Amino acid sequence: MASNIYLLVALILLLGFILGRGLGKVGVTELLGCLLAGVIIRSVLNFSAPEQFSSIITGITLAFVAYSVGLSFSFPLLKKMGKKIIITLMATTTALFQLLSPLGTQYAIKKAGEAKA
């Protein structure tokens, strides 16, 4: 299956479209369906992209996610959300910083140790 990349991409897109429509009817964003399609395809078919394509696929995926999220926001929606969105943003940013800071510190220490050796 991994040898025919076009068939695999078509399968991911079709499954993403179907899951997106289904989740959209439930009231969840359709983007989650596309993400779930990728997770399902990877776990069921045990597929992983070749190393040279991994960063390209990641970049395209992140661009698609950012574009889709950006389309869902509008000024009236942000105005309606008011302080809740600012509080959520600050809480999320703080939590991620607290979670990822130790990992970054450990990485920096490891790289500094490798540089000395």
Secondary structure by P-SEA (a helix, b strand, c coil): ccccaaaaaaaaaaaaaaaaaaaaaacccaaaaaaaaaaaaaaaccccccccaaaaaaaaaaaaaaaaaaaaccaaaaaaacaaaaaaaaaaaaaaaaacaaaaaaaaaaaaaaaac
